Amino acid sequence: MSTSPSDDRPLPHAEHHHHDDSTGASSRTAVNDADPNDLEALREENSKLKEILYQAEQEVIELRDNYGAFQKSFETIVNRLVIASEYHDRTIDRHIRRIGRYTMILAKDLKLSESDSRMLELSAPMHDVGKVGIPRRILMKPGKLTEEEFAIMQNHTVIGGKMLSNAESKLLATARKVALTHHEHWDGSGYPTHSRGEKIPLCGRIVGLVDAFDALTSARPHKVAYPIEIAFELINRNKGKRFDPLLVESMQNNLDAFIRTKAEIDTPQSMPGMEFQLSERDHPSAHIFHAYRFS
């Protein structure tokens, strides 16, 4: 009886099945043949790596906590420096809190980054640190300043800039810009360098505006606190002259937030009343109003 040639050939599926089984067996053999000492070494190495990662995580947490404590201490020192520079003013603590909050209102409206906004909030209260070098008789004078006295008063920007110069800290570098430029005017009529427009750093323009608002709405040796509406009218009258028009519009759009902030920080006795009289420094006909002094 003859045999068909196909009878001697293995079936295709049988060949395929044999290959799969061989691979699986090979893998199982490799695992089974692994040196137990090698496996134990891998386990120990993995355990050590986990311990190293855990220790690194703990160090990061400790560094973060230390940095937070350092940041808080630094802010406290800055606050004390500001208060010391204006020790004659018993309301200075509320003033620097309002200034910081006011700058944040404008920074948020201008969509500044969170880090830039925070930097501005912390540096703004240092705007008048140079007043430590101005005689008290001028700072506390109840009447109009003479031209000579006003020239001396202007020096506080330069003194503040020198006090904060050569600082490696970004915060103090920003504060230096603020101290030097918060009395520069949009039209170039300010001091000390007569910078104008956007050549004045944004931080200086913002602080200059909120400082003027705070001065107008707070009692000073030469004036009572003005009602919010009157204060803003005086500011609006100087839009494009002393103040950046865009910032004045931002303040107008957020005036309710300014009013709430002042109410949260001030005592009822320090809030502006309805009866008032413009001081001779702030009266529109007084030349000193346009040259500036709301402080």
Secondary structure, 3 states (H helix, E strand, C coil): CCCCHHHHCCCHHHHHHHHHHHHHHHHHHHHHCCCHHHHHHHHHHHHHHHHHHHHHHHHHHHHHHHHHHHHHHHHHHHHHHHHHHCCCCCCHHHHHHHHHHHHHHHHHHCCCCHHHHHHHHHHHHHCCHHHHHCCHHHHCCCCCCCHHHHHHHHHHHHHHHHHCCCCCCHHHHHHHHHHHHCCCCCCCCCCCCCCCHHHCCHHHHHHHHHHHHHHHCCCECCECCCCHHHHHHHHHCCECCCECHHHHHHHHHCHHHHHHHHHHHCCHHHCCCCCCCCCCCCCCCCHHHHHCCCC
